[in-house]
Amino acid sequence: MVDLVWLVPALPLAGFVVLLFFGKRIGEPLSGWLATLLMGGAFICSLVVLGDLMGQHERTFHQVLFTWVPAGSFNVDVGFYVDSLSMTLLLVVTGIGGLIHLYAVGYMRGDPRYHQFFVYFNLFAFSMLMLVLGDNLLLTFLGWEGVGTCSYLLISFWFERKANATAGKKAFITNRVGDWGYMVGMLITFFVFGSLSYSEILPKAPGLSAATASAIVLFLFVGVCGKSAQIPLYFWLPDAMAGPTPISALIHAATMVTAGVYLLVRVNPIIAASYGWVPWIVAGVGCATLLVAAILAMSQRDIKKVLAYSTVSQLGYMVMAVGVGGYTAAVFHLVTHACFKACLFLGAGSVVHGMNDEQDMRRFGGLRTQMPVTYWCMLVASLAIAGIAPLSGFWSKDDILSFVANAGADGQVAGWVLYAVGLFTALLTAIYMFRMMYLTFHGEPRWDDPIPEDIALDVAASEAELEDADLGGAHIHIHDGHAHGPIHPHQPGWLMLGPVAVLALLSVVAGFMNMPFKGTELLADFLDEGVVNLVANNAELTWQLWQTLAMLGLGTAVGAAGIFIAWRLFKAGKLDPVPGLGQLFSRDPYDAAIAWFMAHPGRVLFDALSWFDRTIVDGAVNGVGAVVASAGSGARRLQSGYVRTYALGVALGAAVILALVLTRVLALS
Amino acid sequence: MTASLLAQAVYVAGAGGGSGFPVLPSMVFVPVFGAIAILAVPATRPQMHRLIAIVSATMTGAIGLYVLKVFKAGDPGMQLVSEVTWVQSLDIKFSLGVDGISLFLVVLTGVIFPLAVVAAKPEHSEKGYYFWLTLLMAGCTGVFLALDLLLFFLFFEITLVPLYMLIGKWGHGRRVYAATKFFIFTMLGSMFMLVSIVSLAYLAKAGVDHTISFDLRRVVAAELGTGTGRWLFLGFVVAFAVKTPIFPFHTWLPDAHTEAPTAGSVDLAGILLKLGTYGFLRYGLYLFPEASIFFAPLFVALGAIGIVYGGIVAAMQKNLKRLVAYSSVSHMGFCIIGLLALNVEGIEGAILQMVNHGIITGGLFILLGFLYTRRHTYEMSSLRGIQRSAPVFAGIFTFVMLASVGLPGLSGFIGEFLSLVGTFLYNHTAAVIAATGAIFASLYLLWAYQRVFHGLPDEPNARFVDLNLSEKLVMAPLIGLIVLLGVYPKPVLERIEPSVKLTIAHVQEHAPPGWHPAGSQEGRDLSPVADSGHAHGSGPAPTAGEGGH
C-alpha cells in the first residue's frame, strides 16, 4: 500500500488539470467541491501510506517514477522519498490543506473567478506535496518554485487592485533572491557528491570537509530565508496578506512558509558536518527574526498583518530550534503552528467576511456576541499560540526553548541569550495576540467609526487607483479593502465554521503527541526512527524532571502575564496605538528602507546601465557606422542604397549557386 | 504541377546520396521550391501565396519529425548523410547530415516556421513576404544540416537577405535603420568567417592528401599551429558572437526585433540566434579544440556578463519587444557559458537551452504579435489591465512567461540549470554570477506583466478581444512542448548526449596534454574528505568560491 504514495500528489494534480480545462463549465460551487474532495482523497491516501509504513520494519520507502534529467554525470529522478519527516508534513499539507479547501468553498462564494481560485489552490497543493516528497534537492526545488509561483498567482488573484498585484510580484522576486542561494547550494552539492539525491548525499555527508558543508548550508539557508520569511528576506510576507484569506492560512502560515524549516531538517547531516559556528548563524537569524517580527506585530492595525508578523515570528522559533539542533522540536512546532495559525487566519477571514471586507481592527470591537463560534475558536487558538498549558503551542514552544536552554547549559553563553529572547518574545506573543482579540471581540463596537488620518498608505493608494480606473459598466468585485455601506456583522455558514472548529480542536490536542516526559515524546521518537541521521544530529536533552517542570511552569506564567498585560492596557484604553512603540513601527522601517533602496539607488543603477547600453555600446556602433559612411560616398548610400545593392548581390549570387547545384545534381543523376 | 516538380526535385536531389528517400536534401529543397512556386503565382492571389508558404513549411516540419523518428538514438556520428560533389577540383560538396547536436535544432526549425507563417499576416505585398519567409526557412535548415564549410557559409549568408528584406519592408517604425544595422553587423562578422574558411581549407591541404577540401570531416584533421588555430577560431567566432549575440555585440538585436514584423521576430529569436551558438559548437569547438580551451575563460565571462547585463537592461525597457529582445541576450548567455564549459553537462544544457529558448521566446513573440494586431503598439505605457478583458490571452502569456523565468517543470529551467551545472564544474564564480540571471528574469518579466495585464483596463484596453480558436491552436503545440520538455526531457537528452560526448572526446584528443573536461573527479577541489571521521575538519579544507580550474 505504501507504493500508492504517488497518488497523494497525483490527486491534486488531476484536480488542477480538470479544473483548468473544465472549471468554468463545472462552475460554482462544484469546482470548489471537486478540489476539496481530491484533497480529502489525498489525505486518506496519506493515512493509508502512514498505516502501512508504521507496519514495516524499515520506516522509509523510496519510489522512483522515471528519470527526469539525465545528462552526463548529472542524473536526477522523479521519485518519492517517504520517511517520518515527509510523512508528518504530508499529513499536515493534505489534512489542514483539505480543511482550508473546504473553508474556501464558502469563502470564495460569488467571486467571478471562483473556479480559477481552485485551479491555483490544487496546483499549490500538488507543488507542496512534490516539495515534501521529492527524493532529491532538484525535485524539492521544483516544488519550492511551484509553491512560490502559486503564491504569486494567488496573492495577485484580485489583480485589479494595485496593492495585490504589487504584493504578488514582491513575494515572487524576493523569493527568487532566496532561490539563487538554493541553486548555488545545489550546484555545490552536485559538485562534491556527483548527485542531488537525498539517499546518496545524506549518508555521505559526514565525510564532507567542514568548509564545503558550511558553504552548502549557508547557500541553502539564503533560500530558507526567502521562503520561510527570515531576516533579511522576510518583508514580502506581510504584504502577501493582500490575497484572499484562505491562501494566507494555507500558503502563508501552515505550509509553504514552513518549507524552509523542512529543508533544514532534511539536510541535517550536512549541517552537522559544517563548522560549529554555522548552526549558530541559523539560530541567530531565527532569534533576531522572532523578536523583530513580534515587535512589529505589536503595532499593526490590520488584523491579517498582526497574524502575518506573528507567523514570521513563529517561523523564527522553528529556525532557531534547527540552529541549536532541536530538529524534532522544530517539526513539532511546525505542526502545532499549522493548526493554531490556520485556525486564527480562517477565524480572521470569517471576521473580515462578516465585516464587509474590513480588515482594520480600529473598526472592529464587540464582535464576541455577533460571532460567538468564531470568537471561541480564535480564543482557543490564541491561548495556544500564547503558550498557555495544556494547549498545543505550550508544548511545542516549550520544547524549542528547552533545546535552546540546553545549548546554554552546554556552556554556550549564546544559548542563554537566545533563551532569554525566546522567553521575552513569548511574552510579546501573548500581548499582541490578546491585543488583537480584545480589539476585535471585546469592548464597544466601532464598526462605523471614521478611520483617523494615517490610514495605511498602500491601501489609500490602491483605492485611488481603483477610482481612477472606474469605467462605465465595468463591475469590480473586490473582496478585501473598504466596501462602503451599513455593516451587519454575522456569523458565516457551517462551511466556514466547521474547518475553524476542527482546527481549534486540533490546536488543543496536537500538543499531546510530544510531551517532554518519558514515553510521551511520540513525535520525536517517530522522527528519530525515520529520518536519516536525525538521532545522531538531534541535540540530546539532559534536563531533570524538576527542571522540565520548572520550564513548563515558566512558559505558562509568561504567557499568562502577557495576557494580563494586554488586558490591563485594553482596560486603560492604551492598546491602539501602543504608545511610542506602536507609532514607531506601524510601518516596517526595514521594508521602507528596502523600498527606498529599490526606488532610488537601485533604479539609478539600472538606469545608468541602460543609458550605457544606449549611448556607449550602441553609440560606438553607430559612430563606427557614421565614420565609415563619411569616409565612403555619404551616409545616404550606406543607410539604404549600398546595403540594398549588396543584399541583392548576395541573393543573386545565391540564386546562381543554387542553379549550379541543381544542374550538377541533375547531371549526376 | 508544383507538387510533381517538388517530388522530382526531391528525388533527384538525393539520388547521389545514401540509400532510399533523400530526407535531408528535401528539408532544404521543399522550402526552396515553395519559394519558387510563390514567385510563379501572380501577385493578385495572396491567399495562394499564403497557402503555398504554409504547405511548404508544414511539409518541411513533417520531414523534420520523420528525421526525428528514424534518428538512431545511440549513434553519435552523422546520420542520413547525403552527398553530392559539386566542385570537384576544390572538393566542395553538397553534403548534408544530422547528428544529436543538430537534430533538435532542425526539428525546432520545422516547428517554429509553420507557426510563424500561420500566426501573422503581412499588411501589404504578400507575395514578397511569403517568398522571403519561405526562403529563410531553407537557409536555416541548410545551416543546421550542412557538412561542408562553404555550403554552411552559403546558407549562413542566405539567411541574411530574407530577414533584411522582411525587416526593411514589412517592419514598423525605423525599419530601414534596423534592417541596415542588422545587415551590416552580421555581414561584417561573416566576412571574417569567410576569410577563416578559405584559409582553413587552404591550410588543411597540406595535412590531408594534398588536395584542397571544404569538407568538415576532412578539414578537421588539418594540423594547425597554435597561433594560426587561434586566429582562425576568432575569425569564425566573430560571426557567431554577432549572431548569438554575445555582449557587447548585441545592440543590433533590440532594434531588429522591435521593428521586425511578428514572423520575423519569431524566426529571429526562435531560430536565427541559434545559428550563432550552433556554429560555435560545430565549427568553433569542433575545428579548434585548442583555441576553444584557450579562449573559454573570455567567453564564459562574456556569457555571464551578458546574462546579468541583458537582464538589467531588459528591466528598464518601455517597449515589450525590446524587453524580450534583451531577455534573449540574457538567455543566450546561458548557451554560451554552457558551451564553453566544455563538459557534457554544460554542452547538453546549452543545446537544450537553444531549443527551449526557441520555443519560449518564439512563443512570446507570437503572443506579442497577437497583442499588436489588437492594440497596434508595444509600448507598456499604453497597455493595462488586459488580464481582465482577455483572460485566456493573459493565462497563456503567464504560462510562457513563467517558462521564460525558468520555472522547474517547464522547459526553460532544465537547459539553464544544466548550463549552470556545467559552468560550475568549470568555474564557480561564473556560475554563481550567472545564477542571478533567474532573479533578473523574474524582475523584468513580472514587472512588465504587472504593467500590461494587472490593474483595471482603460477604454481601448477594455475592448481587447480575447484569443480566437486559431490563435489558441497556434500556441497549443508550443505549450505542449514547454510542458513535455520540462517534465520529460530524457528522450531529447539521450539523443543529444552521444554526439556531445563524441565532440568532447574529440576536443580532449586535440587538447593540450593534461587537459580534461571540467567535472571529472580530479578536477574537484571541494571534494569529500575520504575516510575521515573528523567532520569539523582540521585538515586543509578548500573553501567554496575558488575557481575550478
Contacts between the chains, C-beta under 8 A, distances in Angstrom:
chain1	res1	chain2	res2	distance
A	66	B	488	7.1
A	66	B	490	7.4
A	67	B	490	5.4
A	68	B	487	7.8
A	68	B	488	7.6
A	68	B	489	7.6
A	68	B	490	7.4
A	69	B	414	5.7
A	69	B	417	7.9
A	69	B	418	7.1
A	69	B	489	6.2
A	69	B	490	7.6
A	69	B	493	7.0
A	70	B	490	5.7
A	70	B	493	5.6
A	70	B	494	6.6
A	70	B	497	7.8
A	71	B	344	6.5
A	71	B	345	5.3
A	71	B	348	4.3
A	71	B	349	6.8
A	71	B	418	5.3
A	71	B	421	8.0
A	71	B	493	5.3
A	71	B	497	6.9
A	72	B	343	6.9
A	72	B	344	3.1
A	72	B	345	4.7
A	72	B	348	6.5
A	72	B	497	7.1
A	72	B	500	8.0
A	72	B	501	7.8
A	72	B	519	7.5
A	73	B	344	7.2
A	73	B	345	6.9
A	73	B	519	6.5
A	74	B	345	4.8
A	74	B	418	6.7
A	74	B	421	5.6
A	138	B	408	7.3
A	138	B	417	7.7
A	141	B	408	5.8
A	142	B	408	4.0
A	142	B	409	5.3
A	145	B	407	5.5
A	145	B	408	5.1
A	145	B	409	7.8
A	145	B	413	8.0
A	146	B	407	7.4
A	146	B	408	7.4
A	146	B	409	6.6
A	149	B	402	6.1
A	149	B	407	5.9
A	152	B	446	7.6
A	153	B	398	7.6
A	156	B	450	7.9
A	156	B	454	6.6
A	159	B	387	5.7
A	159	B	388	7.7
A	159	B	453	7.2
A	159	B	454	4.3
A	159	B	455	7.3
A	160	B	385	7.2
A	160	B	388	6.6
A	160	B	454	7.5
A	160	B	455	6.3
A	160	B	456	5.1
A	162	B	454	7.6
A	162	B	455	6.3
A	165	B	450	5.0
A	165	B	454	3.8
A	165	B	455	6.8
A	166	B	450	7.1
A	169	B	446	4.7
A	169	B	447	6.9
A	169	B	450	5.5
A	172	B	442	5.8
A	172	B	446	5.9
A	173	B	439	7.1
A	173	B	442	5.3
A	173	B	443	5.6
A	173	B	446	6.4
A	176	B	438	6.0
A	176	B	439	4.7
A	176	B	442	4.5
A	176	B	443	7.8
A	177	B	439	5.7
A	179	B	438	6.4
A	179	B	439	7.8
A	180	B	435	5.4
A	180	B	436	5.7
A	180	B	438	6.3
A	180	B	439	5.7
A	183	B	417	7.4
A	183	B	420	6.9
A	183	B	435	4.9
A	183	B	438	7.0
A	184	B	431	7.7
A	184	B	432	5.4
A	184	B	435	5.8
A	187	B	420	6.2
A	187	B	421	6.3
A	187	B	424	4.1
A	187	B	428	8.0
A	187	B	431	5.9
A	187	B	432	7.8
A	187	B	435	7.4
A	188	B	424	7.7
A	188	B	526	6.5
A	188	B	544	6.0
A	190	B	421	6.0
A	190	B	424	7.6
A	191	B	424	6.0
A	191	B	425	6.4
A	191	B	524	6.3
A	191	B	526	5.6
A	192	B	524	6.7
A	192	B	526	4.8
A	192	B	527	6.2
A	192	B	528	5.8
A	193	B	528	7.2
A	204	B	528	6.3
A	206	B	533	7.9
A	206	B	535	5.2
A	207	B	528	4.5
A	207	B	529	5.8
A	207	B	530	6.7
A	207	B	531	7.6
A	207	B	532	6.8
A	207	B	535	7.6
A	208	B	528	5.4
A	208	B	529	6.9
A	208	B	535	6.9
A	209	B	526	7.5
A	209	B	527	7.9
A	209	B	528	7.2
A	209	B	529	4.8
A	209	B	537	4.7
A	209	B	539	7.3
A	209	B	541	3.9
A	209	B	542	7.2
A	210	B	535	6.5
A	210	B	536	5.1
A	210	B	537	4.3
A	210	B	541	5.8
A	211	B	526	7.8
A	211	B	537	7.2
A	211	B	541	4.0
A	211	B	542	6.5
A	211	B	543	4.8
A	211	B	544	6.8
A	212	B	526	4.6
A	212	B	528	7.6
A	212	B	541	7.1
A	212	B	542	7.8
A	212	B	544	6.7
A	213	B	535	7.4
A	215	B	526	7.4
A	215	B	543	7.1
A	215	B	544	3.5
A	215	B	545	7.6
A	272	B	535	6.8
A	273	B	535	4.4
A	273	B	536	7.8
A	275	B	536	6.6
A	276	B	536	6.2
A	465	B	455	6.8
A	465	B	456	7.9
A	466	B	456	7.0
A	469	B	385	7.2
A	469	B	455	6.5
A	469	B	456	3.6
A	469	B	457	7.7
A	469	B	458	6.6
A	470	B	456	7.5
A	471	B	456	7.1
A	471	B	457	7.8
A	471	B	458	7.1
A	471	B	459	6.9
A	471	B	462	6.3
A	474	B	388	7.9
A	474	B	456	6.7
A	474	B	457	7.8
A	474	B	462	6.7
A	476	B	456	7.1
A	605	B	312	8.0
A	606	B	312	5.5
A	606	B	315	5.9
A	606	B	316	5.2
A	607	B	316	6.2
A	609	B	309	7.0
A	609	B	312	5.0
A	609	B	313	5.9
A	609	B	316	7.5
A	610	B	312	7.4
A	610	B	313	4.8
A	610	B	316	3.8
A	610	B	317	7.6
A	613	B	251	7.1
A	613	B	309	7.7
A	613	B	313	4.9
A	617	B	248	5.1
A	617	B	250	7.8
A	617	B	251	5.5
A	618	B	251	4.0
A	621	B	181	7.3
A	621	B	185	7.5
A	621	B	251	5.4
A	621	B	252	7.5
A	625	B	181	7.6
A	625	B	184	6.9
A	638	B	180	7.6
A	639	B	176	6.8
A	639	B	177	7.3
A	639	B	180	5.9
A	640	B	176	6.0
A	640	B	180	7.0
A	643	B	164	7.5
A	643	B	179	7.8
A	643	B	180	5.0
A	643	B	183	5.2
A	643	B	184	6.7
A	646	B	183	7.6
A	646	B	187	7.3
A	647	B	160	7.4
A	647	B	161	5.1
A	647	B	164	5.2
A	647	B	165	7.2
A	647	B	183	6.5
A	650	B	157	5.8
A	650	B	158	7.5
A	650	B	160	6.5
A	650	B	161	5.2
A	651	B	161	4.7
A	654	B	154	6.8
A	654	B	157	7.2
A	654	B	158	5.0
A	654	B	161	7.3
A	657	B	154	6.2
A	658	B	32	7.0
A	660	B	86	7.5
A	661	B	84	7.8
A	661	B	86	6.1
A	661	B	94	5.6
A	662	B	9	7.8
A	664	B	84	6.7
A	664	B	85	7.9
A	664	B	86	5.5
A	664	B	94	7.6
A	665	B	12	5.9
A	665	B	13	5.7
A	665	B	15	7.4
A	665	B	16	6.9
A	665	B	84	5.5
A	665	B	94	7.2
A	666	B	12	6.0
A	668	B	15	7.0
A	668	B	16	5.1
A	668	B	84	6.2
A	669	B	12	5.0
A	669	B	15	4.0
A	669	B	16	6.8
